[in-house]
Amino acid sequence: MRTWTRRQWITAVAASAALTVAIGLVTALIPNPLFTRMIEAPWWSYPVWPAGAVLSGLLIATYVAPEGRPQPERDATHGRRSVAGAVLSFFAVGCPTCNKIVVLALGTNGAITWFAPLQPVLAAGSLALLAWALRARLRAARECRIPVADRA
């Protein structure tokens, strides 16, 4: 990341900020009139929420080509880890009884009894997947530089 250009850092900051606000609003960690939580957010949701957003923002920035260089090849494996990490992060900090998918699958009682206790595990898994994908993307960018041909 030391070699990142201004364009990549702007992308990382903008994506992190957008994800922080979007996830915060939808999960009602940021109080708003559109979404309400039926169950109070646990303490660990508040550090996991921006951590996941920052890791996702940094990961998004790895897909931005630096000025003057061709776009790097995309690896489907890194993309799957990125998406899985981001989705898990969303489920981890969301209200268990407000999540329609969880309530449909487990019912309200199951969401509280089974899903809510799993949310810290989902949070840890999401951050681990995002960190793993970011590390793999950064390593690939460092080890596999594409030389820019001189145009004469």
N, C-alpha and C positions, 0 to 999 in steps of 0.2 A: 504494500500500500504506500510505501515511501516514494514510489515512482509514479503514483497516480497523478493525473493532470487535474487542473481546476474543474474541467468538465465532469470528470468522474466524482470528485468530491461534492460538487453541486448536486449531482444526481443522487448521491448517497444521502446527503442532508435532506433534500427535498422528498425523497422516497421515505426516509425514516419519519420525517415530520408528518407526511400525509398518512402513513400507516398508523402512527401513534394516534392521530386525531380520529381516523376512520374506525379503528378497533375500539378506541376509548368511547366513541359515541354509540356504536352499535352494541357494545357490551355494557353500556351505561356506567362505565368507570368514570366517564366525564358526565356529570348530571346534565340531562337535556329533556325537553318535553316530548320527544319522539319515542324514546325507549326508556323503560323503567325495569329495574331489577326486582324480582320477587324475593330474592334471598340476598342478604348482604354479601358483598365481595370479601373473600378471605384476605388477610394481610399480604400473602405472598403474590396475589394477583397484581399488586401495584408495582413491584420491581420486575416481574416477568413481562408485563405488558410493554414497557418501553424497551426492555432488553431484546425481546423478539422483534420489535419494530426496527431497532437499530441494526441488528444482525441481518434482517431482511433488506433494509436499505443498502447496507454495505454489499450484500450479495447482488442486488439489482445493479449496483454500480460496476460490478465485475463484467457485466454484459455490455457496457458502454465502451466503445472503441476510443482510445486516446486520439487526440488530434493528430492527423497525418499518418495514422496506422490503419490497416484494414481491420474489419470486425473479426474478433477471434471466433474460432469454431465453437459451436455450442455442443455440450455433452449432455445427452438425455439423462444420464445417471445423476449428474449434479442438479439438473432441473427437477427431477422427481424428488430428490431430497429437499430441495428448496421449497417446493410446493407443499410437500408433506409437513415440513417444519412449520411453515406459515399457517397451514390449516390447523395443525395441532395446537399452535400458539393461540389461535382464535378460540378453539374449543376449551382450552385450558382456563382462560380468564373469563369466559362467558358464564352467565347464570345457568345452572343446570336445568332449572324448571322453565326457563324462557326459551331454551333451545328446542325448536319444533322437531328436529330430527331425533334428538335424544328422547324427548317425551313420546314421540310416535313409536320409537323402538322399545323403550323401557317403561313407559307410563310415568306419571308424575312421582309416584312412590319410588319406582326404580331409579329415576333420575337423581333423587335425593339419596337413596340408600346405596346405589351401586356406582353411579357416574360421578357424583360429587367427591367421594373419597379418591377416585382415580385422577381427578384433575391435577393435583400436584405432580403425579407421575407423567401425565401428558405435558405439563409445563416443562419439566426437566427433559423429557424426550424431545420436545419441540426445539428447545434451546440447543440441545446436543446435535440434533439433525442440522439446524441452521449453521451452527459453528463448524460442523464437519463439512458441509457443502461449501461454506465460505473458504475454509482452509484448502479444500481440494481445488476450488476455482483459482485461488491466489497462487497455489503451488503450480498449477498448470500454466498460468500466465507467466510465472517467473521462469519455468523450465523450458517453455516452448515458445519463445519469442519468434515472431514472423518478421524477417528483415524487410525494411522498406526499400524498394528498388529506386535507384537514382534516376530521375527523369532528365535526360540531357537534350 
